[in-house]
Amino acid sequence: MTSRFAGDPIVGVLLAAGSASRFGGGKLLAPLEDGTLLGVRALINLAACVATVVAVVRPDDVALARALASHGARVTVCPYAANGMGQSLAWAIRATPLAKAWLVALCGIALQHLQGWPTAAAAVDTPTLTLQRQRALEAGAAD
């Protein structure tokens, strides 16, 4: 088993391996009003909350992989992406075994409400619960 340490990172996982069949394909390469690609906007939003982002893409999505890599993502190609989101998520977790935690974002929802993301990342990075438990143990109030 891989050991985790306090200094291990919180990794952002950008699930970008969907086929966008309802959109007609290529959704993540579609430009937004400011010209930023939808997939790149999702990466930028997630990267604002974590130090490392791993983007999972389909084997045939070379253009998206290049766009995400050029904006700082660590891109990993999931050969099982066609089997569903769960396969892509598992692939990302296996690719980042030393992560302290993972913050998962769906690439196709670039403009999703982000208010909770920084809070979630900070909560994982703060040993508040451990400190509270330690204080309770010291006070004899915990089992």
Secondary structure per residue as TSV (DSSP state, phi and psi in degrees):
chain	resnum	aa	ss	phi	psi
A	1	M	-	360.0	142.9
A	2	T	-	-81.2	129.8
A	3	S	-	-84.0	144.2
A	4	R	-	-108.7	144.7
A	5	F	-	-125.0	162.2
A	6	A	T	-56.4	-31.3
A	7	G	T	-83.7	-3.3
A	8	D	-	-65.4	147.8
A	9	P	-	-81.2	158.3
A	10	I	E	-89.4	123.2
A	11	V	E	-103.9	131.1
A	12	G	E	-83.0	131.6
A	13	V	E	-111.5	117.2
A	14	L	E	-102.8	106.9
A	15	L	E	-81.7	103.9
A	16	A	E	-125.1	28.7
A	17	A	-	-106.5	10.5
A	18	G	-	-73.5	162.7
A	19	S	-	-90.6	-12.8
A	20	A	-	53.8	39.5
A	21	S	T	-63.0	-35.7
A	22	R	T	-67.6	-27.4
A	23	F	T	-83.2	-18.8
A	24	G	T	98.7	11.8
A	25	G	S	88.4	158.0
A	26	G	-	68.8	17.5
A	27	K	G	-58.4	-39.9
A	28	L	G	-73.3	-12.4
A	29	L	G	-98.8	2.0
A	30	A	-	-73.6	134.7
A	31	P	B	-79.4	142.5
A	32	L	-	-84.0	179.9
A	33	E	T	-56.9	-34.8
A	34	D	T	-85.7	2.5
A	35	G	S	93.2	-11.0
A	36	T	-	-71.3	135.6
A	37	L	B	-66.4	144.2
A	38	L	H	-54.1	-45.9
A	39	G	H	-63.7	-38.7
A	40	V	H	-67.9	-38.5
A	41	R	H	-61.4	-41.4
A	42	A	H	-62.3	-41.3
A	43	L	H	-61.9	-47.4
A	44	I	H	-59.6	-43.4
A	45	N	H	-62.5	-43.8
A	46	L	H	-71.0	-41.0
A	47	A	H	-63.3	-21.4
A	48	A	T	-70.0	-14.5
A	49	C	T	-108.7	-18.8
A	50	V	-	-138.2	161.1
A	51	A	S	-82.1	-27.3
A	52	T	E	-130.0	133.9
A	53	V	E	-123.9	128.0
A	54	V	E	-107.0	122.4
A	55	A	E	-104.6	127.9
A	56	V	E	-100.3	124.0
A	57	V	E	-125.4	164.7
A	58	R	-	-75.6	156.6
A	59	P	T	-59.2	-32.1
A	60	D	T	-93.0	6.4
A	61	D	-	-101.2	62.3
A	62	V	H	-64.7	-42.0
A	63	A	H	-62.8	-42.7
A	64	L	H	-67.3	-42.8
A	65	A	H	-57.0	-44.4
A	66	R	H	-64.5	-43.8
A	67	A	H	-62.7	-43.7
A	68	L	H	-68.9	-42.1
A	69	A	H	-62.8	-39.0
A	70	S	H	-69.4	-13.9
A	71	H	T	-107.3	16.8
A	72	G	T	102.2	-2.2
A	73	A	-	-76.5	147.4
A	74	R	E	-89.0	109.5
A	75	V	E	-92.4	134.6
A	76	T	E	-129.6	134.8
A	77	V	E	-93.5	122.4
A	78	C	-	-96.6	110.4
A	79	P	T	-68.9	-11.4
A	80	Y	T	-107.0	13.4
A	81	A	G	-55.9	-34.5
A	82	A	G	-64.5	-16.2
A	83	N	G	-83.3	-2.6
A	84	G	-	121.3	169.5
A	85	M	H	-60.8	-35.6
A	86	G	H	-59.9	-38.8
A	87	Q	H	-65.1	-41.2
A	88	S	H	-66.3	-41.2
A	89	L	H	-64.6	-46.2
A	90	A	H	-60.0	-38.9
A	91	W	H	-61.1	-44.2
A	92	A	H	-65.1	-41.3
A	93	I	H	-64.0	-43.6
A	94	R	H	-64.0	-29.7
A	95	A	H	-77.5	-12.1
A	96	T	-	-132.6	60.8
A	97	P	T	-66.9	-19.3
A	98	L	T	-95.5	7.4
A	99	A	-	-65.7	143.2
A	100	K	S	-74.0	-37.3
A	101	A	E	-162.6	169.6
A	102	W	E	-126.9	136.2
A	103	L	E	-109.5	112.8
A	104	V	E	-100.0	131.4
A	105	A	E	-129.2	142.8
A	106	L	E	-88.5	119.2
A	107	C	T	-60.9	-33.0
A	108	G	T	-72.9	-4.2
A	109	I	-	-118.8	62.7
A	110	A	T	-63.8	-29.2
A	111	L	T	-102.3	18.5
A	112	Q	S	-59.8	157.6
A	113	H	-	-64.1	119.3
A	114	L	-	-101.8	1.5
A	115	Q	T	-54.4	-39.7
A	116	G	H	-81.0	-16.3
A	117	W	H	-61.6	-52.6
A	118	P	H	-61.0	-35.6
A	119	T	H	-64.6	-43.8
A	120	A	H	-63.5	-44.7
A	121	A	H	-63.4	-42.2
A	122	A	H	-66.7	-37.5
A	123	A	H	-64.3	-39.6
A	124	V	H	-69.2	-32.4
A	125	D	H	-84.3	-4.4
A	126	T	S	-111.0	125.9
A	127	P	-	-81.2	41.0
A	128	T	H	-59.8	-48.5
A	129	L	H	-63.9	-39.1
A	130	T	H	-63.6	-43.7
A	131	L	H	-64.1	-43.0
A	132	Q	H	-62.1	-42.4
A	133	R	H	-64.8	-41.1
A	134	Q	H	-61.8	-43.9
A	135	R	H	-63.4	-40.0
A	136	A	H	-65.1	-39.7
A	137	L	H	-64.6	-42.1
A	138	E	H	-63.3	-34.6
A	139	A	H	-83.3	-5.8
A	140	G	T	76.3	17.0
A	141	A	-	-96.2	-5.0
A	142	A	-	-111.2	154.6
A	143	D	-	-79.0	360.0
